[in-house]
Amino acid sequence: MTLLPVRGVCYDAGVRYAKTFHSRPHWRLDDVRRDMAVIRHDLSCNAVSVMATDPRRLIEAASIAAEYDLFVWLQPRLVEAHPKTIEAVLHGLGPAARRLSVQGARVGVNVGCELTLTSRGIVPGRSFAQRGRRLPRLIHQHKTRYDRALDGLLNRLVTAVRATFHGPVTYGAGDWESVDWSRFDYVGLDTYRDARNSPVYADQIRRHVKGQKPVLVTEFGCCAHRGAAGLGASGYDIFDHRTDPPAIAADVVRDEQVQADYLTESIDTLASVGVHGAFVFAFSEPMLIHTADPATDADMGGFGIVKVTRPAAPGPDAGEQWAPKTAFHAVARRYEALAAGGDADPPPPPTG
């Protein structure tokens, strides 16, 4: 059996997480082309998961990724959107994804990310942050209701995509979400190891691998500061959002080796339990800028495996600048070693 035949990374093409925060305000195709070349040749990936709020960016990034023979998953990330809006976007994305396929690109559609939290109308709350704070308290009381609402939404989203696109489809499910995977080609799991779930992390994923569908871990990752491995997906909690810009807790110590060790161990675990593919979150976090001053080093609270030292800006010579972190080299080594076992194509599209 080939271990981890799909080796990928998540690519942030610009997500509006809040009215006041866009993760990549300046879109430069030269930056994207450079990044995709690095992802393919230096990181030894054969797949990339592109997330964006603007569907046009998804298609532009996918077209470039295809030039480097990367399989591309397209994920509209519509934080705070109502279900009808998400459905309309996916209905429009289907024909564009189909055109890419006809042109020779290898493309799949990921219909969303943890929609109980990122979309409106399932878990109560006026914002992603508010819903996130409420979920641990509410999930035990209302999980059945939330899962039922999510199931209805996913059914509409898959129907919207499959009306015109006949390639593979998945979804990025949070650990708290129970999904009927029969309508999908892949099981998709956004799952992060932390101090709480570490003893059972492998078993939780293995349970899905034993099912009928191949499994993609659509997100996993860690920040680059001491203690981040125990925090998992909550590693960004070092920020105090009561200030502008958010302040960084004074006791946070940058440690890139923590991130590198976490990702190496996670990749080895995912390969050992038999997942079909894995996507490190993330290649970069474009607006979490690295500085030499710990008081302003926002990269410590980001999941990027490269550190952005200058964000993109308008103008011909204002491209984004970044440098690889210790984790970049660690992932590259593991992916290169696993690449010796071969690559994998997606499963055939559904026939009925």
N, C-alpha and C positions, 0 to 999 in steps of 0.2 A: 504494500500500500504506500502510495506517495504521501509524505507528510506535508501538510499545509500547501496544497497545490496552488492556492490563490493567496498571494502575498501583497497586501495593499496598505495604503495610507489615506486618511481623509484630507481633502483639500478644501480650504475655506475660500470660496470665490466671492464672498460678501454676503453676510447675514445681518439683517436689521433685528437685533435682539431686543431693542427698546427704541422709543422715539428719539432718545438722546445718544444712542450707541449703534453705529454701523461698523461691522468688523473689518470691512475693506472699502472705505469710501471712494478710493481712486482705483479704477480698473485699467490695467495696462497689459495688453496682450503680450508685449515683450517679456514682462515679468512672468506671465503664465507659461510662456514657451520655455524660458530658462528653467522654471521650476519643474515642468513635466519632463524635461530632459534629465534633470538631476534625479527625479523620482524613478525614472526607468533605468538609467545607466549607473548612477552612484548608489542609490538606495536598493537596487535589485528588486524593485517591485514589478509585478506584471498586471497590477490593477490599481485603480484609484477611485475613491468615492468623492464626488464633487458635490458640495452643498452650497446653495445660494438662495436668496430671496427672489432675485430677478431671474426668471427662466432663461432670458437671453444669455446671461452669463453662463448658465449651465451648458448651453449648446456651444457657446464659443470655447469654453474650457474643454468640453468633450471633443470638439473637432481637433484641438491642438493635441490633447492626450492621445487621440487615435493615430496621429502622425508618428507617435513613439510606440505604437503597438501595445498600448495599455488598454485593458478592458475597463470601461467606464461605467460606474453606477451614478445615475443622476438623482439627486435628492433635493426637491424643493423644500427649503426650510423656512416656513412661514410662521414665525413666532407671533402669537396673539391673533392669528387669523381665525375667522369663523369657518365652520365646516364647509359651507357653500363656496367660500372663496378658495379653499384648498382644492375642492372638487373641480372648480372651474379651471384652476391653474393646471391640474393634472390632465384634464380633458384637452387643454391646449398643448401640453407637453408631449402627449402621445404621438401626434403627427410629426413633430420635430425629431423625436427619438427614432421614429420609423425611417425618416429621411436619412438620418445618420447611418442607420443600419444598411439601408440600400446603397449608400455611398461606400460601404465597406467597414465602417466602424463597428466594434463589438461593444454593445450598449445594453444596460439593464436600467430599470427604474426602481428606485426606493421611494415608496409613496409618502414617507414621513419619518419623523424622529420623535419618539416618546410623546405621542399626540395627546395623551391624557394631561400632560403638563404644558406642552408648547402651544396647543390650540385652545380656543375658548369653547366653553359649553359642556365640558365633561366634569372636571374638578372645579368647584367654585373658586373664584378669585379673579381680581382685575388685572393681574400680571403674572408672568411666568414665575417671578420670585415669590409672589404671594401664594400661588398654588403650590410651589415647592415646599414652602413652610407649612402649609396645611396638610399636605398629602400624608406624612407619617401618622398624623393623628386621625385622619379620616379614612385611610385605606382599609383598616380592619372593620369599620362599620359599614362601608359602602362599596367594597371591592366588587361585589356582584353587579351592582348598578353601573359602576364605572366601566367594567369589562363589557357589559352589554352595550353601553353607548359607544365604546371604542369599536366593538365588533360591527355595529351598524355603519359607523363612519368608514372603517376600512373596507367594508363591502362596497360602499359607493365609490371610494377612491380607486379600488382595483377595477371596478366596472368601467370607470371613466378612462383609465389608462388602456385597458384591453380592447376598448372599442376601436382603437386605431393602431396600437402597438402590440406586436406579437412576440416580443423578446421576453427575457426573464424579469420577474417582478419580485420584490421583497419589501420588508418594512423593518425599521430599527426599533425594536421593542425594549422598553425599560424592564428591569428585573421585576417590578411590581405588576406588570401587565400580563394578563393571560390572553393569548392570541390563538384563534383558529387558523392554523397554517395551511389548511387544505386548499385555500384559494391562491396560495403563493408558490413560487418555484423554489424559493429558499426560505428557511428559517433565518431571521435576522435578529441578532442580540446586541444591544448596547449594554455591555456588562463590564464593570470595573472591579478588580480585586481590591479589598480594603481590610482593615483590621477586623471588622465585623464578620465578613463572609470568607475570609482567607481559608479557614479549615475545610470549608465545603465548596469552594469555588470550582474546583475541577469536577466534582460530582454534579453540581448544578448544570454545568455545560454538557457533561456526558449524558445526562438525562435527555437532552434534546438530540444529541448525536444518535441515540438509539432509535429515533423516530424514522419516518419514511422519507423525510426531505433532507437534503444537504444543508449544513449549518454554516452561516457566515457570522462571525463576530464583527458586527458593523462599527463598533466603537470599543476601544479600550485604551487606557493611557494613564499618565501620571505627570505631576508637576515636578519642577526641579528645585525643591527645597527640603530641608530636613523635616522628617515627619510626613512628607507627602505620600509615601507608600501606604501608610496606614489610613490616609484620608481618601484615596482613590478618586472618584469623581468629584469629591468635595475639596480637592486641593486648592481651588481658587478662593476658598473662604478666608484667605489671608487678607483680603481687601475689606476696608471699612468704607462702605458706600454712603456714609453720612457726610463725607467731605467731597469736594470737587477740585481736582480729580480724586478718586478714592485713595485713601491712605493705606500704606502697607504696615502691618503690625511690626513693631520694633524688634521683636524677638525672632523674626524669620531669618533663616540663614540659607543662602543659596548653596545648593549641592546638586550638581548635574549628575553625579554618579548615582544618586538615589533614583533618578528617573531612568538612567541607563540600566541599572540592575532590575528595576521593576519590569521594564519592557522586555528585557532578555528572559526573565523568569516567566512572564506571561506568555510570550511567544512559545517557549518550550512547553508550557502547560497546554496551550491550545493545540499545538501540534500533537502532543502525546495523547490527548483525548479524542483526536480524530475529526476536528472541525475541518470543513472544506476550505475556508478562507478566513483571513483576519485583516482588519484595517486599523492601524494605529491612529489614534486621535492625538495629535494632528500634525500635518507637515509644518504649518506655522500658524500663529495667531497674530495677524498683521498689525493690530493696534495695541498689542501688549508689548511695549518697547523695552528692550534690554538697555540698562545703563550700568555704569560702574558703581553708582551710589545705591546701597541697599534700600534707602528710603524711597527711591523712585523706580526701582527695577521691577517694572510690572511683569516682565517675563517670568519671574519666579512664580506667579500665580497663573501662568498659562501652560497649556499642554503641548505646545509646539516642540518639535525635535530640532528645529532651527530657531535661533534667536534673532528677531528683527532688530536691527540697530538703527535703521532709518526707514520710516514709512514712505510709501509712494506719495507723490504730490503732483499737481499739474505741471506741465512743462516737459520738454523733450529729454532733459537730463535729470529727471527727478524720479527715477525708478526706485523700487523698494530695495533695500540692502539687508542682507542677513548673513549669519555665520552658522555653521553646523555646531550643534551641541554634542556632548559626550553620547547622548542617547542616539543621535543620528548614526554615529559610527557603530554603536552596539546593534541597532536594528539592521544596518547594512550587512554586518557580519553574519547575523543569524539568517537573514533572508538569502544572502549569497550561498550559505551552506545548504539551506533548504532547497534552493533552486536546482541543485544537482539532482534532486528527485524528480524534476519535471514540472510542467505547468498543466493547467486544466482549463477546459472550456466550460461554459455554462451548460446546464442540462437543456435538453430540447424543449421548445415551447409547448404549452399544453395543446392537445389535439381535440379537445371537446369542451 
